[in-house]
Amino acid sequence: MIEAAEENAFERGDHDMFNRVQAHEWLDGSWAQSGRVSGVVLFLEMNALALSKPDLSRDEHRPRAWHRMAKIAVLSLLLIGDQDFTVLINRHEYLSEEMPNAFAAMLENVDHIPT
């Protein structure tokens, strides 16, 4: 699973592998074959630059809203792609169960990242 590969590379401190896994996630999509889109070299260069920066110096704690989803009463359309990140699919399922007036649909051969 791509998310496990990303976590493993991060935990090992393997910045090159972490960068390549993120390139695959963001450019090809979580479940697609590598090389589906072009621009990998530019992405690797730009992402490596971002990854080399120090962590932010302060954390901002924002209030969580998950426990209030059931209070959203307006009609809502929730869309997700079947090739999306697992965490996003899980959130989509949670929201579709919690929001009383939500219609949820999963689009085939689609992921969340625009490519």
KOLSE-348985 format. One record per residue (C-alpha): x negated, y negated, z negated; residue number from 0; residue in one letter; chain. Coordinates in pm, 1 decimal. Last residue first. Example, Ala and Ser with C-alpha at 12.3 -4.5 7.8 and 13.67 -1.06 7.14 Angstrom:
east:north:up:tigu:bapa:kolmar
-1367.0:106.0:-714.0:1:S:A .
-1230.0:450.0:-780.0:0:A:A .
This chain:
east:north:up:tigu:bapa:kolmar
387.4:-1518.1:1271.5:114:T:A .
616.9:-1668.1:1009.4:113:P:A .
562.7:-1483.5:678.7:112:I:A .
882.6:-1337.4:537.9:111:H:A .
874.1:-1019.3:742.8:110:D:A .
1095.5:-890.6:1021.1:109:V:A .
1136.2:-555.2:1197.9:108:N:A .
1495.9:-521.7:1075.1:107:E:A .
1668.4:-799.1:881.2:106:L:A .
1796.7:-718.5:533.4:105:M:A .
2122.2:-883.9:429.7:104:A:A .
2259.8:-1017.5:102.8:103:A:A .
2588.8:-1201.0:53.6:102:F:A .
2588.5:-1393.0:-271.0:101:A:A .
2896.5:-1499.2:-463.3:100:N:A .
2824.6:-1331.3:-798.2:99:P:A .
2448.0:-1392.4:-802.3:98:M:A .
2287.4:-1125.9:-1020.9:97:E:A .
2298.8:-822.3:-790.3:96:E:A .
2188.9:-1006.7:-475.1:95:S:A .
1924.4:-1188.2:-678.7:94:L:A .
1771.8:-863.0:-804.7:93:Y:A .
1770.5:-707.2:-457.6:92:E:A .
1601.0:-1013.2:-308.3:91:H:A .
1347.9:-1018.5:-591.2:90:R:A .
1259.5:-654.3:-521.0:89:N:A .
1224.5:-728.5:-149.0:88:I:A .
997.2:-1021.8:-234.8:87:L:A .
775.8:-806.6:-458.9:86:V:A .
756.3:-540.6:-187.9:85:T:A .
616.7:-792.3:60.4:84:F:A .
833.6:-805.5:371.0:83:D:A .
860.7:-549.2:648.0:82:Q:A .
1235.1:-495.1:592.6:81:D:A .
1288.7:-868.8:617.4:80:G:A .
1491.5:-1065.0:364.6:79:I:A .
1798.8:-1286.1:383.0:78:L:A .
2018.2:-1408.7:98.4:77:L:A .
2328.0:-1605.5:199.7:76:L:A .
2494.0:-1795.4:-83.2:75:S:A .
2851.2:-1894.5:-160.8:74:L:A .
2841.7:-2125.7:-459.7:73:V:A .
2873.2:-1987.3:-813.0:72:A:A .
2512.3:-1992.7:-930.6:71:I:A .
2556.1:-1906.0:-1299.3:70:K:A .
2442.6:-1545.8:-1247.3:69:A:A .
2098.0:-1678.6:-1150.7:68:M:A .
2044.8:-1833.2:-1495.7:67:R:A .
1818.4:-1562.8:-1643.4:66:H:A .
1582.9:-1596.2:-1347.1:65:W:A .
1531.0:-1970.0:-1404.5:64:A:A .
1197.6:-1973.5:-1584.9:63:R:A .
1082.0:-2307.4:-1724.7:62:P:A .
754.1:-2427.3:-1578.1:61:R:A .
429.3:-2382.7:-1760.7:60:H:A .
156.8:-2581.8:-1595.7:59:E:A .
-186.0:-2434.6:-1639.9:58:D:A .
-488.8:-2654.5:-1648.9:57:R:A .
-832.0:-2661.1:-1487.8:56:S:A .
-727.9:-2502.9:-1161.9:55:L:A .
-948.4:-2210.9:-1069.5:54:D:A .
-1277.4:-2290.9:-902.3:53:P:A .
-1295.9:-2307.2:-520.8:52:K:A .
-1447.9:-2013.3:-331.9:51:S:A .
-1106.2:-1868.1:-249.5:50:L:A .
-1007.6:-2182.8:-58.9:49:A:A .
-1324.0:-2173.6:152.3:48:L:A .
-1283.5:-1802.4:216.6:47:A:A .
-924.0:-1874.4:325.1:46:N:A .
-1039.8:-2126.4:585.0:45:M:A .
-1309.4:-1903.6:732.4:44:E:A .
-1098.2:-1586.9:724.7:43:L:A .
-800.4:-1770.4:880.3:42:F:A .
-1017.7:-1909.3:1161.2:41:L:A .
-1155.8:-1563.7:1236.6:40:V:A .
-811.8:-1400.6:1219.8:39:V:A .
-646.0:-1641.6:1463.8:38:G:A .
-472.9:-1383.1:1678.5:37:S:A .
-167.0:-1176.7:1598.0:36:V:A .
-85.0:-806.8:1577.2:35:R:A .
-446.0:-720.5:1498.8:34:G:A .
-371.8:-497.2:1203.2:33:S:A .
-60.3:-279.3:1229.8:32:Q:A .
250.6:-404.8:1052.0:31:A:A .
369.8:-327.4:695.7:30:W:A .
255.9:-631.7:501.0:29:S:A .
259.4:-879.7:785.2:28:G:A .
7.1:-933.0:1064.5:27:D:A .
-111.5:-1285.4:983.2:26:L:A .
-42.1:-1337.8:613.6:25:W:A .
-79.8:-981.9:487.5:24:E:A .
-367.4:-889.5:721.1:23:H:A .
-555.8:-1208.5:641.6:22:A:A .
-493.1:-1146.3:270.9:21:Q:A .
-651.4:-802.3:301.9:20:V:A .
-952.6:-950.1:484.0:19:R:A .
-998.5:-1218.6:214.0:18:N:A .
-978.2:-964.4:-68.0:17:F:A .
-1230.9:-748.8:118.2:16:M:A .
-1473.7:-1041.1:146.2:15:D:A .
-1409.9:-1156.3:-212.3:14:H:A .
-1490.2:-817.8:-367.6:13:D:A .
-1452.4:-917.8:-733.6:12:G:A .
-1360.8:-559.5:-824.8:11:R:A .
-1027.0:-674.8:-971.4:10:E:A .
-952.2:-881.9:-661.0:9:F:A .
-1035.6:-598.0:-422.3:8:A:A .
-813.4:-359.0:-618.9:7:N:A .
-525.1:-608.0:-633.5:6:E:A .
-540.0:-665.2:-257.4:5:E:A .
-558.1:-293.0:-183.9:4:A:A .
-263.6:-230.1:-418.9:3:A:A .
-60.8:-499.3:-237.8:2:E:A .
-139.8:-339.3:97.9:1:I:A .
0.0:0.0:0.0:0:M:A .
